[in-house]
Amino acid sequence: MKNYWAICAGLCVVLAFGSCKSKESAYRKAYDKAQAKEAVSNNNETDYENTPVVTPFVDTPVTNTESDATENVSVRSENLTVVNGSGLKAYSVVVGSFSVKSNAENLVSRLRSQGYDAQLAYNASRDMYRVVASTFGDKSSAVQSRTRLRDTYPDAWLLYYGK
């Protein structure tokens, strides 16, 4: 009986080691298949480096891009009452809107300490305080100021104050 168990154990060990052999051949086949597929796709691609680029000549009139950029900027119009400041001109740059007056006043004082002629205006219909960083008579100057202020205040927008 011991011989029978020894033969069975030996047979199991042989089968176990025989089935654990490396699957390198399967990996090698998959690698070779991928290499062949890549080589075929490389042969089918057009050689774009040697293809000349032809750009057609189109004669277009030169336009003033600065004024075009200014014309495309959106402007909001609101009825405001100046609470604190010297008065608003036609175009103003608004950098903050607050429902709490003290928060708006804090931003006004911070802007003034940075050299801006900041003003506080109140929109009664929306019950909001608008913090105006700068105000201008023309739209292009207001757009330039808004662009500079957007580095610090990304939500800055233009206000048209028609009085």
C-alpha positions as CSV (number, residue, x, y, z in Angstrom):
1,M,0.0,0.0,0.0
2,K,2.9,2.3,0.7
3,N,4.2,1.8,-2.8
4,Y,0.8,2.7,-4.2
5,W,0.8,6.0,-2.3
6,A,4.3,6.8,-3.3
7,I,3.6,6.2,-6.9
8,C,0.4,8.4,-6.7
9,A,2.4,11.2,-5.0
10,G,5.2,11.0,-7.5
11,L,2.6,11.1,-10.4
12,C,1.0,14.2,-8.8
13,V,4.4,15.9,-8.5
14,V,5.2,15.2,-12.1
15,L,1.9,16.5,-13.3
16,A,2.1,19.6,-11.1
17,F,5.6,20.5,-12.3
18,G,4.7,19.7,-15.9
19,S,1.7,22.0,-15.9
20,C,3.7,24.9,-14.3
21,K,6.1,25.3,-17.2
22,S,6.7,28.9,-18.5
23,K,4.1,30.4,-20.8
24,E,6.9,32.3,-22.6
25,S,5.8,31.0,-26.0
26,A,2.3,32.5,-25.6
27,Y,3.8,35.9,-24.7
28,R,6.2,35.7,-27.5
29,K,3.4,35.0,-30.0
30,A,1.4,38.0,-28.8
31,Y,4.5,40.3,-29.0
32,D,5.3,39.1,-32.5
33,K,1.7,39.7,-33.5
34,A,1.7,43.3,-32.2
35,Q,5.0,44.0,-33.9
36,A,3.6,42.8,-37.2
37,K,0.5,44.9,-36.8
38,E,2.6,48.0,-36.1
39,A,4.9,47.4,-39.1
40,V,1.8,47.1,-41.4
41,S,0.3,50.3,-40.0
42,N,3.7,52.2,-40.4
43,N,3.9,51.1,-44.0
44,N,0.3,52.3,-44.8
45,E,0.9,55.9,-43.4
46,T,1.7,58.7,-45.7
47,D,5.0,60.4,-45.3
48,Y,3.8,63.8,-44.2
49,E,7.3,65.1,-43.6
50,N,8.1,65.1,-47.3
51,T,4.8,66.4,-48.5
52,P,4.9,70.1,-49.4
53,V,2.4,72.5,-47.8
54,V,0.6,74.7,-50.2
55,T,-1.1,77.8,-48.7
56,P,-3.3,79.7,-51.1
57,F,-2.9,83.5,-51.2
58,V,-6.0,85.4,-50.1
59,D,-6.0,89.2,-50.4
60,T,-8.0,90.5,-47.4
61,P,-8.2,94.0,-46.2
62,V,-6.5,94.9,-43.0
63,T,-8.9,95.7,-40.1
64,N,-8.4,97.4,-36.8
65,T,-8.5,94.4,-34.5
66,E,-8.4,96.5,-31.3
67,S,-11.6,98.3,-32.1
68,D,-13.2,95.0,-33.3
69,A,-12.2,93.4,-29.9
70,T,-13.7,96.3,-28.1
71,E,-17.0,96.1,-30.0
72,N,-17.5,92.4,-29.2
73,V,-17.2,92.9,-25.4
74,S,-20.5,92.6,-23.6
75,V,-21.7,95.4,-21.4
76,R,-24.4,95.3,-18.7
77,S,-26.6,98.2,-17.9
78,E,-28.1,98.8,-14.5
79,N,-29.8,101.6,-12.5
80,L,-27.4,102.4,-9.7
81,T,-27.1,104.9,-6.9
82,V,-23.5,105.8,-5.9
83,V,-23.1,105.2,-2.2
84,N,-19.4,106.0,-1.8
85,G,-17.3,107.6,-4.5
86,S,-16.8,110.5,-6.9
87,G,-19.4,109.4,-9.4
88,L,-19.6,107.0,-12.3
89,K,-18.8,107.8,-15.9
90,A,-20.4,106.0,-18.9
91,Y,-18.4,102.7,-18.6
92,S,-17.2,101.1,-15.4
93,V,-15.4,98.0,-14.4
94,V,-17.3,96.0,-11.7
95,V,-15.1,93.6,-9.7
96,G,-17.4,92.5,-7.0
97,S,-21.1,92.2,-6.1
98,F,-22.3,91.8,-2.5
99,S,-25.5,91.6,-0.6
100,V,-23.8,92.7,2.6
101,K,-22.6,96.3,2.5
102,S,-19.7,95.8,4.9
103,N,-18.2,93.2,2.6
104,A,-18.4,95.6,-0.3
105,E,-16.9,98.4,1.7
106,N,-13.9,96.1,2.6
107,L,-13.2,95.4,-1.0
108,V,-13.5,99.2,-1.8
109,S,-10.9,100.0,0.8
110,R,-8.6,97.2,-0.4
111,L,-8.8,98.6,-4.0
112,R,-8.2,102.1,-2.8
113,S,-5.1,101.0,-1.0
114,Q,-3.9,99.5,-4.3
115,G,-4.3,102.8,-6.0
116,Y,-7.7,102.4,-7.7
117,D,-10.4,105.1,-7.5
118,A,-12.8,102.5,-6.2
119,Q,-16.5,103.3,-5.7
120,L,-19.5,101.6,-4.1
121,A,-22.8,101.7,-5.9
122,Y,-26.2,100.2,-4.9
123,N,-28.6,98.4,-7.2
124,A,-32.0,98.6,-5.4
125,S,-33.9,96.3,-7.8
126,R,-31.4,93.5,-7.1
127,D,-30.6,94.5,-3.6
128,M,-26.9,94.2,-4.4
129,Y,-23.9,96.5,-3.8
130,R,-21.5,96.8,-6.8
131,V,-17.8,97.5,-6.3
132,V,-16.5,99.6,-9.1
133,A,-12.7,99.5,-9.5
134,S,-12.5,102.1,-12.3
135,T,-14.8,104.2,-14.4
136,F,-14.2,105.7,-17.9
137,G,-15.9,107.8,-20.5
138,D,-15.1,105.5,-23.4
139,K,-15.5,101.8,-23.8
140,S,-12.0,100.9,-25.1
141,S,-10.3,102.2,-21.9
142,A,-12.8,100.3,-19.8
143,V,-12.1,97.1,-21.7
144,Q,-8.3,97.5,-21.2
145,S,-8.8,98.1,-17.5
146,R,-11.1,95.1,-17.2
147,T,-8.6,92.9,-18.9
148,R,-5.8,94.0,-16.5
149,L,-8.2,93.6,-13.5
150,R,-9.2,90.0,-14.5
151,D,-5.8,88.8,-13.4
152,T,-6.8,89.5,-9.9
153,Y,-10.6,89.5,-10.3
154,P,-11.5,86.9,-12.9
155,D,-15.3,87.7,-12.8
156,A,-14.8,91.5,-13.6
157,W,-17.4,92.8,-16.0
158,L,-18.3,96.1,-17.7
159,L,-21.2,98.3,-16.6
160,Y,-22.8,100.9,-18.8
161,Y,-24.2,103.7,-16.6
162,G,-26.5,105.8,-18.7
163,K,-27.7,108.0,-15.8
